[in-house]
Amino acid sequence: MSGTMSQEHIRLVDGGWDRELAAAIRADPSEVRIVCPFIKKGALECLLLPPAGDIQVITRFNLNDFAEGVSDIEALRMLLDAGASVRGIQNLHAKLYIFGASRAIITSANLTMAALTRNQEFGVVADDAAVIAACRNYFDALWQCGSAANLSRDMLDSWAEQVTRFHRLDGERSRFAKGLSDFGAHAGLEPPQPVLPVAVADAGQAFIKFLGSSQERKPVSHPVTEVIQHEGCHRVLAYSEEKCPKNVKDDALMFMGRFTGKPNDIRIFGRAVGMKHRPARDVASAEDIERRSWREKYSRYIRVHHAEFVAGTLANGVSLNELMEALGSDLFERTQRNAARGTGGTNPRLAYRQESAVELAPQGIFWLGERLQAAFEAHGTVPQDALGEIV
């Protein structure tokens, strides 16, 4: 719904935020003021076309946000390349976009493609001079609370190194990441209690990684923690040399499913954020093989972080059979593409045979993500402390 309030120049909006921002910046690109906690590179590329004039941005400088993938260091670098001035505020939650003296947008939407195009977001688009002036006053006051020095490229380089060294390479969640710092200003507010991070919602790719095989199935009563212990899938996903996926990009969402029997199925029991395979780094070490001898054959890694697993048994996971029945060819990227062009296989049950990981179509990402989240809420998740104890 896009409705109109009693004032002619104020609209309530609940969708199409990418179009709203694009229209606003086309109408007045002279000055852009942004208050937004989470900024992703893909969304920023859309906003900065056409290029804006004077840009000021207030965001968060919490390194855990970058380690969790909910915000991008490269997005901030892109802002600096566009000539923007950027400051950080701790615990920032407001989202405000101001375009010169022409328009102000107050919304729940972060500057991410998920928020702008897919999520249910709600807010106000105002061309009213009094509303715009009030928004500018709020921005200016918050700007003064920001860091005395604006963001620099040297700061970004240092942050990227810290995130890589202390978090991403060891595959653990931020609570085990030696306490990544928040470089934003306090703005007079007390910091909140730490919370467990969530999986990246803005993933551009997603795959199902299959564990076990059709000849070696586990009963649905098999404990999830025993699968994690055997596979080490909270840190790495292991592949044979010939089947290691080369198309997995950094920040791809990796769902994990285990072959089960009686009835035959694959139960998706966890997810994590993946990292692109780098041959010089992502190979099983002698210590890895000594710990899990089967990794001598499956020695190529896709490293993962922010792993989450449903508690209890594999029965608490999501049934792949049910997903295939519900979505058909729209489950996997390959079968959806073949159906659209009218050639090639479209049966999802054949698409994953002889494959160790299959890329999901957008519908598959949404459906599986929703159902796995529901499983987490219904059955709980394996405690992060327990995952930290698994070597």
N, C-alpha and C positions, 0 to 999 in steps of 0.2 A: 504494500500500500504506500502511496505517496499522497499525503493529504495536505490541507491548507488550514492554518489556524485563523483566528479572528483578524490578525494583522495580515495585510496583503503580501508583505514581503518576508514572511516566515513560513517555511514548509517543514512538515514532519516527513521523514524519509526512512524506509526500512529495507532498502535494497538498492543495488546499482551504484555503490559508492565509488567504484572506479570511474563511472561516467560522470558522477557529480564532481569529483576532483578534477577530471580532465576538462569539464566545461568551465569550472571556476578559474583554472589557471589560464585557459584560452582567453577568458574574458578580461583578466587583469594579471599579467605575469610580472608586473613591476616590482612587487614586494610579496614574498611568501613567508609566512610565519607558521611553524609547525610545532605542536606539543604532542609527542607520541612516545610511549614507552618502548615499543618494539618496531623495528624497521628492517624490512627484508629487501635484498637487492632487486629482486624481480619487480616488486611493487614500485620501488623508487625509480626504476628505469621508465616505467609508464608515466609517473608523475612529472619527471623532468623533461618530457617530450611534449610540447616544445620547451626549450630551455627557459628557466625563469630568470628574473633579474636579481635583486637583492634577496638572499635567503638566510633566515635564522631558524635554527632547529634546537629544541629542548627535548632531550631523550634521557635514557638511562645509561650509565656507565658501569653497570654491574657485570663483571666478567663472567659470572655464572650464566647470565642470559645468553652470551655468545657461545659458551660451552654447551648449553642446552639446545642451541640452534633456533631459539625463538627470536633472535635478533642477529644481524650480520655485521661483523667488523668491516667487511668489504662495502656494505651499504654506507657506512660512515665515511669510508675512504672516497666513495663516489660523491658524497656531499661535498667533501673538501675539494675534490677535483672540479666541482661545479662552482666553487667560490663561496660556499656556504660557511657561516659561522655556527659552531655547534657547542652547546653546553649541556652538562649532565646534572640531573636531580635524582637523589635517592628516593626509592619507593614511589616513583611517578606512576600515576594511573590515568590521568586526564588525557583525552584525545581532542585536539583543537587544531583546525586548519584555517588560516586567515589569508585572504588574497587582496592585498592593497587595502583600499577603502571601499571595495566593491562587495565582498562576500566573506562570511564566516561560516564554518561548518563545525558543529559540535556533535560528536558521534561516539559510539562505543567501539568503532573500527580502528584497529591498529593499521600501520602502513605495511600490510602483508597481503599477498594475493588471496589467501584464504579469507581474510577479513573483508577485503574489497569486493570479492566476487562470489564467495560460497557461504560464508557464515551468516547466521541471523544477527544483523547489527541494526541499531536504531539510533536516530539522532535528528538534528535540526539543521536546516540550511537557511541562512538568513542573509537578506540583502538590506535589512533595516539598518540605518546609520547608527542608531543608538545601541543596538545589539553589537554591531561591529566595533564600536568605540569601547564598549565594556569588555569585549574579548581582547582587544589590543591592550587595555589597561591590565587585564589579568596576565597576559603574556609578558608585558614589560616588567611587572612586579616579580614574576617567576624568573625571568631572565636575570634580574639583579641578584636573585638568590643563588644563581648558578656559579660554577667555578670562576675564580678571578681570571684565569687564563682559558682562552678558547681551546677546543680540541686541536691537536696537531698531528701531523703524520708520524712523528717520532713516538707519540703516545700510542697511536694505533699499532705501530710495529712492535712496541714493547708488549702491548696487550695480546697481540696475536701469538707472540712467543710464549707468554705465560699460559694462555689457554691450551696451546699445543703441548707444552712441557708438563703441565700439572694435571691435565684432564683428559684430553682426547686420546692420547696414545696409550693410556693404561686401560681404556675401555670402561672406566667406572663412572658412576653418577657423581654429581658435583659435591655431594655431602662427604664423599671420600676423596675429594680432589685437593686436599691440603688447604681448603678455605680460600677460594678465589676472591679477590677484593672487589669492592664497590668504590669507584673513583668519583661518584657523583656528590654534589653538595647536599647537606642535610635539609635545608629549607625549613628548619624549625620543627621537623617531625621526628618522632622516635622510630627507629628501624623496626620492622615487624619480626616476629619469630620466624626462623627458617622453615620452609616447607619443602617437601620432596618435589623435584621437577617432574614435568610430564613429558610424554613423547612429543616430538615435533609434529605440530598439526599442519605445517605449511610445506610438507614434503612434496617435491615435484615427481618423485619416483617411489614405487613400493614394489617389493618382491615377496613371494613366499619361499622360504628355504625349507626343503623337505629333509627331515632327519629319519634315519632308519631306512628301510626299504620294504617293498611289497612282499619280499620273502622273509623279512625279519620284523614282524609286527609286535607291538606291545598291547596288552589288554587296556581298556579304558580305565581300569582301576589302578594302573601304574602311577606312582607318585611323580608329580612334575619335578620335584627337587632331585629325584634320581636321574631324570633325563638331563637336567642342567649339570649335575655332577659328572655324568658320563661324557657329555658333549663339550662342557665348558662354553656353552653358547651365550653366557652372559658377557663374555669378553670377545670371542671370535666365532665365526662360522667357517667351518673347514670344508674344503673341496679338493677333489683330485686335480692334478695339474691340467688335464685336458678339459675339465668342466668348470674351472674357476671363471665366474662371470666377469667379463671385461667391461660390461656396460653399466655396472653399478657406480653411481656417482656419490661424492660426499653428500651426506645428509639424506640419503635414500632411506626410506622406512623398510625395515626387514622384519616381516612376520615369520614366526617359526612354527612349523607343523610337524607332528610325529605320526608315522604310519601306525594305525591301530587295527585290531582284529575283533571279530565277533560283536557287531558286524564290521566288515572291512571299511575303513574310512581313514581320513587324515584329520587329526584334531589340532587346530591352531591354538597354541597355549601361551604364546608370548610375542613380544615385539621389541625392537631396539632400533637405534639410529646407526646406519652403516657408514663406512668410510671406503672410498675408492681403493681398490687393490693396487698396491705399489710393490712391484716384484722385489725390489731391493730390501724391503722391510717386512713384507707380509708372507713369510715362509716359516714353517714350523722349525723351532730350534731343537737341538739335541735334547735339551731339558724337557721341551714339550713332548717329544716322542717318548722319552723315558717315562713321563707321567701318564701318557695315553698312547700306547703302542700303535693303535690304529691310525694315528696321525702320520705315520711313515708313508702311508698311501694317500691320505687326505691331508696334504701338507701345505696347501695354498689357502690363505686366509682372506676373509672380509672381516676387518675388525669392527666391533660395534660398541656403542656406549648407550647410556640411558635405558638399559634393559628392564623390562617389566614382564612378570610372569603370573599367570593365574595361580592362586593357591589351591592345594588339594591334589586331585588326580587329573589325568588327561580327560576324563569325562566332563570336567568343568570347562574345557576349551570349546572352541567354535568348530562345528562340523563343516568340512569342505564339501561333503556331499550335499548338504543343505544349501550352501552358497551356489554350487553349480546348478542345482535345480532352480534356484531363484533367479539367477542372472544369465545362465546359458553362456552365449558367446561374449557377453559384456563383462564377464569376470576377468579375463586375461587380456592384456594388450594385444597379443598376437591374434587371438581368435576374433576379437572385436575388429581389428584392422582387416582381417581376411573377409569377415562378413560384410564390411563396408565396401570392399572392392569386388566382391563376388567371386573370389577365387581363393583356394587354399582351405585348410582345415578350420572348422568353426566349433568343433566339439571340445569343450573344456576338459573332458575326461581323457582325451587323447593328448592334450597340449602339454601336460606335465609328465607324461611317461618318458623315461630316460633323461629327465631333466632334474638337476639338483636345486634349481631356483627358477621361478617363472615370474615375469613382470605382470603386475596387476593393471587393469584398465582403471580409469577414474572411478567408475561405478563400483569396481571391486575394492578399491581403497576405501571408499566411503562406507560400503556395507560391512566390510570386514572390520574396519576401525570402530564402527558403531557397535557391532556385536561383541567384539573383544572387550571394549570398554564396559559394556553391560555385564560381561562375565566377571570383570574385575570388581565391579560394584556388588554383584551378587555373591561372589565367593571370596573376595579379598585377593590380595597379591602376596607373593613370596616376599617376606621382609627384606629390605635392603641390607640390613646387618647380616642376614643369613647368606645373601649373595656375596657379600664382601669376604666371607670366610671360605668361599670355594675358590681354590687355586686353579 
